[in-house]
Amino acid sequence: MTLGFAVFAGVAADIIRTCAREAEALGYSSFWVNHPGATDGLASLGEAAKATRRIEFGVGVIPLHTRGPESIAAGVRAQALPLDRLLLGVGSPNPGALSRVREGVAALRGELQTRIVVAALGPKMCRLAGEVADGVLLNWVTPEYARRSADLVREGAAAARRPAPKIFAYVRLAIGAAAHERLRGEAGRYAAIPAYGANFERMGVKPETTAIAAHAAEEIAPALAKWRGVVDEVVLRAITAADTVDDHLALVRAARP
C-alpha cells in the first residue's frame, strides 16, 4: 500500500507548492487537492505541478453536474498539467449520477489521454467505476466498508472484462486538540450532505471515526496498518490546527512513508 498526501485547494499557493515539493522528497506516491465550490482544484494542481517533477497529482473530485467534460479538459490544458502524472477525479450526486458519470468519463477520454478517477460511495457507483475508471476514490469510509466497496469495484471490472482500477481512500489526518476540533467541524458538514449522511448510517459510525485523529505522530502508523490489504493507496487529507506552511509541513513529515 502506498501513501498520498492531500490539502484543501483553497489554502495559499505557497502551502500547496511547499507541501507538494516536500511530499515528493519524502517519497509519497501522490499529491492531491479537492475542488470545493468556487475554488478551482485544477488551478491549485497547477501550483503543485510547477513545484514538482515526479510525483503524481490528483484532484478529488470535480463534480460533473457543475462542470462539464469540455470545461474540465480546457482547465487541464490551461494549467499545462502533465497528463502522465495527472489523476483526474470526477464524480456526481444524484439524481442521474450513474448516467452522468458514465457519459462524462467517455467524453473526457475523447478529450484527454490521462487517468480518470471516479468518486464512488454507493454500491452502484462502485460497480460503474470498476467498469469505466482507471482509479476509484473512496471518501469518509471505514477500512471494513472500503473492503466491501473494493470488492464491488472489482466485480464491475470483471463484468466489463477489464483490469480492476486502482483504489484510493481519502483518510483525514489530524494531530492535536485544535486540529481535532477542525476535523469535527468538517465531519459535521459532510454528515449534513444527504448521500454522506446515509452512508454514515449504513456503516453505523460517526464521520470523524473514519479519520485518524492522533495525539502524536507515533499513532499514525498503527492507524494506517488497518488499511493494508484493503486499498492500493491511502491519501492522507491534512486537517491542520491553522492554515500555515509550518502546520502543513509538520503533518506531511509526521506521516512520511
C-alpha positions in Angstrom: 0.0 0.0 0.0 1.3 3.4 -1.0 0.6 6.8 0.6 -0.6 10.1 -0.9 -1.0 13.4 0.7 -3.8 15.9 0.2 -4.5 19.5 1.2 -7.5 21.8 0.9 -7.4 23.5 -2.5 -8.3 26.9 -1.0 -5.1 27.3 1.1 -2.4 29.7 0.0 -0.4 28.8 -3.1 2.8 28.7 -1.1 1.3 26.0 1.1 0.4 23.9 -1.9 3.8 24.3 -3.6 5.7 23.6 -0.4 3.7 20.6 0.6 3.8 19.1 -2.9 7.6 19.5 -3.0 8.0 18.0 0.4 5.7 15.1 -0.4 7.8 14.3 -3.4 11.0 14.5 -1.5 9.7 12.2 1.3 8.5 9.5 -1.1 4.8 9.9 -1.1 3.2 8.4 -4.3 0.8 11.2 -5.0 -0.3 14.8 -4.0 -4.0 15.8 -4.1 -6.3 18.8 -3.8 -10.1 18.9 -3.7 -12.4 21.1 -5.9 -14.6 22.9 -3.4 -17.2 25.3 -4.6 -15.7 28.3 -6.3 -12.1 27.2 -5.7 -10.6 25.7 -8.9 -8.8 22.5 -7.9 -7.1 22.4 -11.3 -5.5 25.8 -10.7 -4.3 24.5 -7.4 -2.8 21.5 -9.1 -1.0 23.8 -11.4 0.9 25.2 -8.4 1.8 21.6 -7.4 2.9 20.7 -10.9 5.3 23.7 -11.1 6.9 22.7 -7.8 7.5 19.0 -8.6 9.0 16.7 -11.2 8.0 13.1 -10.5 5.1 12.8 -8.0 1.6 12.0 -9.3 -1.1 14.6 -8.5 -4.8 14.3 -8.4 -7.9 16.4 -8.0 -10.6 14.7 -5.8 -13.1 15.4 -7.3 -14.6 17.7 -9.9 -18.5 17.4 -9.9 -19.8 16.8 -13.4 -23.1 18.4 -12.7 -21.5 21.8 -12.3 -18.6 21.5 -14.7 -18.8 19.5 -17.9 -16.1 17.5 -19.6 -15.2 20.2 -22.2 -14.7 22.7 -19.4 -12.6 20.2 -17.4 -10.4 19.4 -20.4 -10.0 23.1 -21.1 -8.9 23.7 -17.5 -6.3 20.9 -17.6 -4.9 22.4 -20.8 -4.9 25.9 -19.4 -2.8 24.8 -16.4 -0.5 22.8 -18.6 -0.9 19.8 -16.3 1.4 16.9 -17.3 -1.0 14.2 -18.4 1.3 11.3 -17.5 1.2 12.4 -13.8 -2.4 13.5 -13.6 -5.1 11.7 -11.7 -8.3 13.4 -12.9 -11.0 12.9 -10.4 -14.7 13.3 -11.3 -18.0 12.5 -9.6 -21.6 13.4 -9.4 -24.5 13.5 -6.9 -27.9 12.1 -7.6 -30.3 12.3 -9.4 -28.8 11.0 -12.6 -25.3 10.3 -11.1 -24.7 7.0 -12.9 -25.5 8.2 -16.4 -23.7 11.5 -15.9 -20.5 9.8 -14.7 -20.7 7.1 -17.5 -21.1 9.8 -20.2 -18.7 12.2 -18.6 -15.9 9.7 -18.4 -16.5 8.7 -22.0 -16.4 12.4 -23.1 -13.2 13.0 -21.1 -11.5 10.1 -22.7 -12.1 11.7 -26.1 -10.5 14.9 -24.9 -7.5 13.9 -22.7 -5.1 11.0 -22.6 -4.9 10.7 -18.9 -6.1 8.6 -16.0 -9.6 9.2 -14.8 -10.6 8.6 -11.2 -14.2 8.2 -10.2 -15.5 9.1 -6.7 -17.7 6.2 -5.5 -19.9 5.9 -2.5 -22.8 3.6 -3.0 -22.7 0.0 -4.5 -24.0 1.0 -8.0 -21.3 3.7 -8.4 -18.6 1.3 -7.2 -19.6 -1.2 -9.9 -19.8 1.5 -12.5 -16.3 2.8 -11.5 -15.0 -0.7 -12.0 -16.4 -0.7 -15.5 -15.1 2.7 -16.7 -12.5 4.2 -14.5 -8.7 4.0 -14.1 -9.0 4.7 -10.4 -11.6 4.9 -7.7 -11.6 7.3 -4.9 -13.4 6.3 -1.6 -14.1 9.0 0.9 -15.2 9.1 4.6 -15.3 5.3 4.9 -14.0 2.7 7.4 -11.5 0.1 6.3 -14.2 -2.5 6.6 -16.6 -0.6 4.3 -13.7 0.1 1.9 -13.0 -3.6 1.6 -16.6 -4.2 0.6 -16.5 -1.3 -1.8 -13.3 -2.6 -3.4 -15.0 -6.0 -4.0 -17.8 -4.2 -5.8 -15.3 -2.3 -7.9 -13.6 -5.5 -8.9 -17.0 -7.1 -9.8 -17.7 -4.2 -12.1 -14.3 -4.5 -13.8 -14.7 -8.3 -14.2 -18.1 -7.8 -15.8 -16.6 -5.4 -18.2 -13.6 -7.7 -18.8 -11.1 -5.1 -18.0 -8.4 -4.7 -15.3 -9.5 -3.5 -11.9 -8.9 0.2 -11.3 -6.5 1.4 -8.6 -8.4 2.0 -5.4 -7.6 5.2 -3.4 -9.1 6.1 0.0 -9.2 9.6 1.3 -8.5 9.4 5.1 -8.5 12.6 7.1 -5.5 13.1 9.4 -5.4 15.5 12.3 -2.8 15.7 15.2 -3.6 17.6 18.4 -6.7 19.1 20.0 -7.0 22.2 17.8 -6.8 20.1 14.6 -9.3 17.6 16.1 -11.8 20.5 16.6 -11.5 21.4 12.9 -11.9 17.7 12.0 -15.2 17.6 13.9 -16.4 20.7 12.0 -15.6 19.1 8.6 -17.2 15.9 9.7 -20.4 17.7 10.6 -20.5 19.5 7.2 -20.3 16.1 5.4 -22.8 14.5 7.7 -25.3 17.1 6.6 -24.9 16.1 2.9 -27.7 13.5 2.3 -25.6 11.0 0.4 -22.9 11.0 3.0 -25.3 11.1 5.9 -27.0 8.0 4.5 -23.6 6.2 4.1 -22.6 7.0 7.7 -25.9 5.4 8.8 -25.2 2.3 6.6 -21.7 2.0 8.2 -23.1 2.7 11.7 -20.4 5.2 12.6 -19.9 8.9 13.2 -18.0 10.5 10.3 -15.0 11.5 12.5 -14.3 7.9 13.4 -13.3 7.2 9.7 -10.4 9.6 10.2 -7.1 9.4 12.0 -7.3 11.7 15.0 -3.9 11.3 16.6 -2.3 13.0 19.6 1.2 12.3 18.4 3.0 11.2 15.2 3.7 7.8 16.7 0.0 6.9 16.4 -0.2 7.3 12.7 1.5 4.1 11.6 -0.7 1.8 13.7 -3.8 3.5 12.4 -2.6 3.1 8.8 -1.9 -0.6 9.4 -5.7 -1.2 9.4 -5.8 -0.2 5.8 -3.1 -2.5 4.5 -4.6 -5.1 2.1 -7.8 -3.1 1.8 -6.9 -0.3 -0.8 -4.0 0.3 -3.1 -3.3 3.8 -1.7 -4.3 5.8 1.3 -4.4 9.6 0.6 -3.9 11.4 3.9 -6.0 14.6 3.8 -4.4 17.2 6.0 -6.5 18.7 8.7 -4.3 21.2 10.5 -4.7 23.4 13.5 -4.1 26.5 11.3 -3.7 27.2 7.6 0.1 27.8 7.8 3.0 26.4 5.9 4.6 25.2 9.2 1.5 23.3 10.3 1.1 21.6 6.9 4.8 20.7 6.8 4.7 19.2 10.2 1.9 16.9 9.2 3.4 15.8 5.9 6.6 15.0 7.7 4.9 13.2 10.6 3.1 10.8 8.2 6.0 10.3 5.9 6.0 6.8 4.2 
